[in-house]
Structure formats: structure tokens, C-alpha cells
């Protein structure tokens, strides 16, 4: 499979930016967002979300008193919520070909990276940049598809092989933990969700209590009732 260029990735995500998401799918995405936001420690943090999508997470965090930055490779996606970002004083950043984060060293408390690493060609380079911009006890929270199989197809026009979901990597607990450790992060929290059990509960009932219940159900059922779109979330803190 040929590694995509920066321009090819940008075009792919510009196309994805105009694709509509049905209400049922968004409810399940919001569960993941809630779990991720729940892992953030402290108030008034400086937070960067890499691959910020439609901006729902950074807008919510901004409303909770955090200073937020939203970075994406897609100009189309950033433009979709530009007005909301400006209203919430969220700084939007466009991803570069070199995977450079246009922020100063040790300038952030938290970096969020939800369902992004599997699309990034060079994970080591991405982790190096994240580590650079985090402060001494900074927090990194990453979610990736859990034990996902790559679905390779061949383009009938150009003959190039590509993955149907745009995935370039697969992960399990061991491989993601190793990536964190290699780049100077101590893993302090993991979560595997949603399972076939928790997704039924969350689809019918969304509240603070159901969030707690679904997280418990994920812990009890992640081995036996993993869904096809189950994700792995991991939080690490910078080692001194």
C-alpha cells in the first residue's frame, strides 16, 4: 500500500468534511467525546485538539473555561465552524506537511488526539511534536480504533492500493502503550469502548448517570462483546 502524500490526505479530509453524520452515529461519537473530556485533569487548561473535526469538543471545553486550540489538515472542516471558534476564542491551526504544530515549546497542558493517529503516516514524528509542545507534566489523551483490521482495496483507475477507511496503522493495548512509553509518556489510564452492551444503553439514554454506567459496562464486557467500531483510549503524562 502506497503511503499517501500530504495533498492526498488533505483532499480526502476535505471530502469527508462535507459528509453528513446521522444522529445515531453522532450519539455514539459523543459518548467517546465525553469519555475523553472526562480524562482531563485541572481547570483553566491550555488544550490543543489535533484533528478537531467539527469543533464540538473544543467548543465544549472552551465553555468550561479552558483555552483551546483546534488543529486540522482540512481547510474545509476548519471553515465549517470558524464563526463558532471565533465566538469561543478558539485558535484554529492548519496542519502542515511536516506534521509541525505551530505552537511554542512547552506551551500546552493537554493535547487531545481522537481517531487521528491511525491516519497519520509517521506516528513517531507526531508524538515527538506533541511531546515538544506539552509542559513538564502535560497530559496526552489519544483514542484509536481497537484491533481494527485494515481493509485494502485497489483503485480501478490508477491501480493504487488504499485502505477503505483511510487507516494506515492498527493498534492494541500493547502497541499503543509502547508508543506512549517510547516518547516519554507514563500511561495512567486506559479505556476500551464502546461495546455491544454499552452502545445499546447509550443509544437509548444519554446522561451523566448513563455515562458512568456505560464506562462500567465497557470494563466488564470489552473482551467478550467488542463491537466492530470499538475504540481504545489511552491517557499519558509526560515523564519528568
PARORO-672076 format. One record per residue (C-alpha): x negated, y negated, z; residue in three letters. Coordinates in nm, 4 decimals. Layout:
ATOM x y z residu
ATOM X Y Z ALA
...
***
This chain:
ATOM x y z residu
ATOM 0.0000 0.0000 0.0000 UNK
ATOM -0.1458 -0.3368 -0.1069 UNK
ATOM -0.1773 -0.5989 0.1685 UNK
ATOM 0.0454 -0.8981 0.0857 UNK
ATOM -0.1037 -1.2429 0.0337 UNK
ATOM -0.0027 -1.5450 0.2427 UNK
ATOM 0.2011 -1.6786 -0.0508 UNK
ATOM 0.3851 -1.3477 -0.0928 UNK
ATOM 0.4691 -1.3367 0.2784 UNK
ATOM 0.5916 -1.6963 0.2727 UNK
ATOM 0.8193 -1.6232 -0.0247 UNK
ATOM 0.9527 -1.3114 0.1481 UNK
ATOM 1.0475 -1.5029 0.4628 UNK
ATOM 1.1875 -1.7983 0.2698 UNK
ATOM 1.4218 -1.5450 0.1101 UNK
ATOM 1.5027 -1.3878 0.4481 UNK
ATOM 1.5795 -1.7337 0.5911 UNK
ATOM 1.8932 -1.7712 0.3794 UNK
ATOM 2.0237 -1.4226 0.4540 UNK
ATOM 2.3255 -1.4247 0.6844 UNK
ATOM 2.3338 -1.2128 1.0017 UNK
ATOM 2.6609 -1.0550 1.1072 UNK
ATOM 2.7977 -1.1184 1.4569 UNK
ATOM 2.7398 -0.7621 1.5826 UNK
ATOM 2.3732 -0.7668 1.4801 UNK
ATOM 2.3215 -1.1096 1.6343 UNK
ATOM 2.4660 -0.9926 1.9680 UNK
ATOM 2.2025 -0.7185 1.9802 UNK
ATOM 1.9315 -0.9675 1.8849 UNK
ATOM 2.0478 -1.1962 2.1660 UNK
ATOM 2.0004 -0.9117 2.4133 UNK
ATOM 1.6351 -0.8904 2.3080 UNK
ATOM 1.6046 -1.2682 2.3349 UNK
ATOM 1.7475 -1.2598 2.6881 UNK
ATOM 1.5072 -0.9867 2.7979 UNK
ATOM 1.2127 -1.1820 2.6540 UNK
ATOM 1.3130 -1.5106 2.8164 UNK
ATOM 1.3628 -1.3285 3.1457 UNK
ATOM 0.9957 -1.2273 3.1473 UNK
ATOM 0.8727 -1.5891 3.1529 UNK
ATOM 0.7443 -1.6952 3.4938 UNK
ATOM 0.7456 -2.0518 3.6224 UNK
ATOM 0.9193 -2.3777 3.5380 UNK
ATOM 0.8241 -2.6615 3.3067 UNK
ATOM 0.6001 -2.4392 3.0952 UNK
ATOM 0.4404 -2.5256 2.7615 UNK
ATOM 0.5679 -2.2477 2.5353 UNK
ATOM 0.4934 -2.1531 2.1753 UNK
ATOM 0.7150 -1.9098 1.9876 UNK
ATOM 0.5375 -1.7575 1.6880 UNK
ATOM 0.7916 -1.6586 1.4253 UNK
ATOM 1.0673 -1.8662 1.5819 UNK
ATOM 1.3368 -1.7614 1.3348 UNK
ATOM 1.6404 -1.9888 1.3553 UNK
ATOM 1.5122 -2.1539 1.6728 UNK
ATOM 1.7680 -2.0154 1.9185 UNK
ATOM 1.5082 -1.9077 2.1757 UNK
ATOM 1.3084 -2.2324 2.1787 UNK
ATOM 1.6268 -2.4411 2.1909 UNK
ATOM 1.7487 -2.2439 2.4921 UNK
ATOM 1.4119 -2.2699 2.6654 UNK
ATOM 1.3980 -2.6427 2.5952 UNK
ATOM 1.7390 -2.6810 2.7593 UNK
ATOM 1.5916 -2.5050 3.0639 UNK
ATOM 1.3220 -2.7690 3.0984 UNK
ATOM 1.0279 -2.6166 2.9104 UNK
ATOM 0.8175 -2.7962 2.6486 UNK
ATOM 0.8467 -2.5888 2.3327 UNK
ATOM 0.6647 -2.5383 2.0047 UNK
ATOM 0.8073 -2.3323 1.7187 UNK
ATOM 0.5790 -2.1843 1.4536 UNK
ATOM 0.6893 -2.0071 1.1354 UNK
ATOM 0.5459 -1.9158 0.7979 UNK
ATOM 0.8718 -2.0126 0.6268 UNK
ATOM 0.9319 -2.3803 0.5495 UNK
ATOM 1.2923 -2.2941 0.4621 UNK
ATOM 1.3547 -2.1482 0.8065 UNK
ATOM 1.1961 -2.4439 0.9861 UNK
ATOM 1.4099 -2.6816 0.7801 UNK
ATOM 1.7285 -2.4977 0.8800 UNK
ATOM 1.7085 -2.6148 1.2408 UNK
ATOM 1.4950 -2.9276 1.2035 UNK
ATOM 1.7670 -3.1541 1.3437 UNK
ATOM 1.8241 -2.9297 1.6460 UNK
ATOM 1.4486 -2.9155 1.7032 UNK
ATOM 1.4179 -3.2934 1.6955 UNK
ATOM 1.7142 -3.3329 1.9305 UNK
ATOM 1.5459 -3.0997 2.1825 UNK
ATOM 1.1969 -3.2460 2.1278 UNK
ATOM 1.0679 -2.9167 1.9908 UNK
ATOM 0.7487 -2.9440 1.7842 UNK
ATOM 0.7689 -2.7372 1.4641 UNK
ATOM 0.4475 -2.5905 1.3208 UNK
ATOM 0.3953 -2.4290 0.9808 UNK
ATOM 0.1862 -2.1111 0.9787 UNK
ATOM -0.1346 -2.1216 0.7745 UNK
ATOM -0.3102 -1.8701 0.5542 UNK
ATOM -0.5876 -1.8295 0.8118 UNK
ATOM -0.3373 -1.7446 1.0917 UNK
ATOM -0.4629 -2.0578 1.2666 UNK
ATOM -0.2431 -2.2047 1.5406 UNK
ATOM -0.2713 -2.5860 1.5078 UNK
ATOM -0.2984 -2.6480 1.8820 UNK
ATOM -0.5919 -2.7173 2.1111 UNK
ATOM -0.7752 -2.4524 2.3129 UNK
ATOM -0.6163 -2.3616 2.6471 UNK
ATOM -0.3141 -2.5846 2.5812 UNK
ATOM -0.0261 -2.3402 2.6438 UNK
ATOM 0.1203 -2.1492 2.9362 UNK
ATOM 0.3230 -1.8941 2.7365 UNK
ATOM 0.3228 -1.7503 2.3841 UNK
ATOM 0.6242 -1.5531 2.2593 UNK
ATOM 0.5990 -1.3261 1.9578 UNK
ATOM 0.9224 -1.1372 1.8878 UNK
ATOM 0.9349 -0.8884 1.5987 UNK
ATOM 0.6417 -1.0594 1.4244 UNK
ATOM 0.3217 -0.8582 1.4766 UNK
ATOM 0.4445 -0.5720 1.2578 UNK
ATOM 0.4479 -0.8174 0.9638 UNK
ATOM 0.1066 -0.9777 1.0303 UNK
ATOM -0.1770 -0.8266 0.8210 UNK
ATOM -0.4537 -0.8877 1.0775 UNK
ATOM -0.3281 -0.8269 1.4331 UNK
ATOM -0.6747 -0.8753 1.5816 UNK
ATOM -0.7059 -1.2224 1.4295 UNK
ATOM -0.3561 -1.3122 1.5531 UNK
ATOM -0.4356 -1.2017 1.9092 UNK
ATOM -0.7637 -1.3950 1.9038 UNK
ATOM -0.5794 -1.7157 1.8124 UNK
ATOM -0.3132 -1.6582 2.0775 UNK
ATOM -0.5800 -1.5972 2.3404 UNK
ATOM -0.7584 -1.9164 2.2341 UNK
ATOM -0.4563 -2.1439 2.2883 UNK
ATOM -0.3494 -1.9888 2.6199 UNK
ATOM -0.4637 -2.1253 2.9525 UNK
ATOM -0.6631 -1.9187 3.2025 UNK
ATOM -0.3568 -1.7424 3.3498 UNK
ATOM -0.1410 -1.7710 3.0379 UNK
ATOM 0.1365 -1.5275 2.9544 UNK
ATOM 0.1839 -1.3401 2.6246 UNK
ATOM 0.5142 -1.1641 2.5544 UNK
ATOM 0.5380 -0.9507 2.2399 UNK
ATOM 0.8148 -0.7317 2.1015 UNK
ATOM 0.7698 -0.4907 1.8105 UNK
ATOM 0.9693 -0.2041 1.6571 UNK
ATOM 0.9088 0.1044 1.8705 UNK
ATOM 0.7665 0.4123 1.6960 UNK
ATOM 0.9105 0.2958 1.3657 UNK
ATOM 0.8322 0.4971 1.0516 UNK
ATOM 0.7095 0.2989 0.7520 UNK
ATOM 0.9447 0.3295 0.4524 UNK
ATOM 0.7231 0.2917 0.1439 UNK
ATOM 0.8720 0.2244 -0.1996 UNK
ATOM 0.7288 0.1356 -0.5395 UNK
ATOM 0.8337 -0.1750 -0.7307 UNK
ATOM 0.9717 -0.0662 -1.0692 UNK
ATOM 0.8479 -0.3880 -1.2323 UNK
ATOM 0.4892 -0.4296 -1.1110 UNK
ATOM 0.4158 -0.0829 -0.9708 UNK
ATOM 0.3018 -0.2168 -0.6308 UNK
ATOM 0.3864 -0.0185 -0.3211 UNK
ATOM 0.5657 -0.2044 -0.0432 UNK
ATOM 0.7439 -0.1352 0.2859 UNK
ATOM 1.1200 -0.1889 0.2704 UNK
ATOM 1.1329 -0.3927 0.5942 UNK
ATOM 0.8083 -0.5791 0.5362 UNK
ATOM 0.6329 -0.3806 0.8116 UNK
ATOM 0.2558 -0.3398 0.7928 UNK
ATOM 0.1996 -0.1630 1.1278 UNK
ATOM 0.3709 0.0765 1.3665 UNK
ATOM 0.3380 0.0794 1.7463 UNK
ATOM 0.3922 0.2907 2.0530 UNK
ATOM 0.3148 0.2167 2.4174 UNK
ATOM -0.0458 0.3299 2.3885 UNK
ATOM -0.1356 0.1382 2.0715 UNK
ATOM 0.0220 -0.1902 2.1826 UNK
ATOM -0.1312 -0.1639 2.5298 UNK
ATOM -0.4698 -0.1051 2.3666 UNK
ATOM -0.4278 -0.4168 2.1507 UNK
ATOM -0.3485 -0.6253 2.4592 UNK
ATOM -0.6444 -0.4866 2.6530 UNK
ATOM -0.8899 -0.5298 2.3671 UNK
ATOM -0.8143 -0.9020 2.3554 UNK
ATOM -0.8377 -0.9747 2.7264 UNK
ATOM -0.4799 -0.9313 2.8465 UNK
ATOM -0.3709 -0.7344 3.1507 UNK
ATOM -0.0360 -0.5665 3.0835 UNK
ATOM 0.2028 -0.6428 3.3690 UNK
ATOM 0.5432 -0.5491 3.2267 UNK
ATOM 0.6939 -0.3315 2.9526 UNK
ATOM 1.0471 -0.2678 2.8349 UNK
ATOM 1.1885 -0.0328 2.5708 UNK
ATOM 1.5345 -0.1273 2.4455 UNK
ATOM 1.7990 -0.1158 2.3339 UNK
ATOM 1.9003 0.2488 2.3433 UNK
ATOM 2.2135 0.4095 2.2032 UNK
ATOM 2.3661 0.3750 2.5505 UNK
ATOM 2.2777 0.0137 2.6321 UNK
ATOM 2.3714 -0.1151 2.2869 UNK
ATOM 2.7284 0.0128 2.3336 UNK
ATOM 2.7565 -0.1653 2.6693 UNK
ATOM 2.6058 -0.4911 2.5400 UNK
ATOM 2.8178 -0.4890 2.2242 UNK
ATOM 3.1319 -0.4931 2.4372 UNK
ATOM 3.0230 -0.7033 2.7332 UNK
ATOM 2.7661 -0.9840 2.7494 UNK
ATOM 2.6959 -1.1449 3.0867 UNK
ATOM 2.4255 -1.1726 3.3486 UNK
ATOM 2.5506 -0.8550 3.5147 UNK
ATOM 2.5630 -0.6599 3.1886 UNK
ATOM 2.2097 -0.7782 3.1081 UNK
ATOM 2.0885 -0.6270 3.4352 UNK
ATOM 2.2880 -0.3084 3.3735 UNK
ATOM 2.1579 -0.2687 3.0177 UNK
ATOM 1.7985 -0.3097 3.1309 UNK
ATOM 1.8522 -0.0339 3.3890 UNK
ATOM 2.0178 0.1866 3.1252 UNK
ATOM 1.7248 0.1297 2.8884 UNK
ATOM 1.4859 0.2531 3.1548 UNK
ATOM 1.6920 0.5656 3.2133 UNK
ATOM 1.7701 0.6551 2.8514 UNK
ATOM 1.4826 0.5278 2.6325 UNK
ATOM 1.3325 0.8742 2.5887 UNK
ATOM 1.6443 1.0734 2.5042 UNK
ATOM 1.8639 0.8092 2.3388 UNK
ATOM 1.6296 0.5913 2.1354 UNK
ATOM 1.8131 0.4125 1.8528 UNK
ATOM 1.6781 0.3644 1.5009 UNK
ATOM 1.6066 -0.0018 1.5777 UNK
ATOM 1.4755 0.0348 1.9334 UNK
ATOM 1.2031 -0.2170 2.0207 UNK
ATOM 0.9106 -0.2257 2.2595 UNK
ATOM 0.8440 -0.5411 2.4601 UNK
ATOM 0.5206 -0.5990 2.6481 UNK
ATOM 0.4021 -0.8841 2.8692 UNK
ATOM 0.0368 -0.9519 2.9399 UNK
ATOM -0.1503 -1.2184 3.1341 UNK
ATOM -0.4957 -1.3489 3.0479 UNK
ATOM -0.7690 -1.1794 3.2448 UNK
ATOM -0.9987 -1.4258 3.4287 UNK
***
